[in-house]
Amino acid sequence: MRQKIAFALIMGIITTGIISFTLISINIGFVANFLVIWLKSWSMAYLVVIPAILIVGPQVQKLVATMFKDTVTEEVD
């Protein structure tokens, strides 16, 4: 469980940082207070994405496992 939480925290930092930086730079450009706007947006996105990763992530893993279940057994045969 600690590994899943650590993964969510690290992945959340990386993905929200990249996405928020990209979208803010595209939408408003590099204005004088860009850093403040980006950090505010990044922190809000991070607060949203961590629970999403922890709650939705396992369901997505199950879905992917189900989708590729036949593929794995076919490769073994």
C-alpha positions in Angstrom: 0.0 0.0 0.0 2.9 2.4 0.8 4.3 1.8 -2.7 0.9 2.7 -4.3 0.7 5.9 -2.3 4.3 6.8 -3.1 3.7 6.1 -6.8 0.6 8.3 -6.7 2.4 11.2 -5.0 5.4 11.1 -7.4 3.3 10.5 -10.5 1.0 13.3 -9.5 3.8 15.8 -9.1 5.3 15.0 -12.5 2.1 14.8 -14.5 0.3 17.8 -13.0 3.5 19.9 -13.2 4.0 19.1 -16.9 0.3 19.6 -17.9 -0.3 22.7 -15.8 2.9 24.3 -17.1 2.0 23.5 -20.7 -1.6 24.6 -20.6 -0.9 27.9 -18.7 2.0 28.7 -21.1 -0.3 28.1 -24.1 -3.3 29.9 -22.7 -1.8 33.0 -21.1 1.9 32.9 -22.2 4.9 33.8 -20.1 3.4 36.9 -18.3 5.1 38.7 -15.4 3.3 36.6 -12.7 3.5 33.3 -14.6 5.3 31.5 -11.8 2.6 32.4 -9.2 -0.2 31.4 -11.6 1.5 28.2 -12.5 2.2 27.2 -8.9 -1.4 27.9 -7.8 -2.7 25.9 -10.7 -0.2 23.1 -10.1 -1.1 22.8 -6.4 -4.9 22.7 -7.2 -4.4 20.0 -9.8 -2.2 18.0 -7.4 -4.9 18.1 -4.8 -7.4 16.7 -7.3 -5.2 14.1 -9.0 -3.9 12.3 -5.9 -7.3 11.0 -4.8 -8.1 10.3 -8.4 -5.0 8.2 -8.9 -5.6 6.3 -5.7 -9.4 5.7 -6.3 -9.5 5.4 -10.1 -6.1 3.8 -10.6 -6.9 0.3 -9.3 -10.1 0.2 -11.4 -8.2 1.1 -14.5 -5.6 -1.6 -13.7 -8.4 -4.2 -13.4 -9.9 -3.0 -16.7 -6.6 -3.2 -18.5 -5.9 -6.7 -17.0 -9.3 -7.8 -18.2 -8.8 -6.4 -21.7 -5.5 -8.2 -22.1 -6.2 -11.3 -20.2 -6.7 -13.4 -23.4 -3.6 -11.9 -24.9 -1.5 -13.1 -22.0 -2.8 -16.6 -22.1 -2.5 -16.8 -25.8 1.2 -15.8 -25.7 1.9 -18.5 -23.1 0.3 -21.2 -25.2 
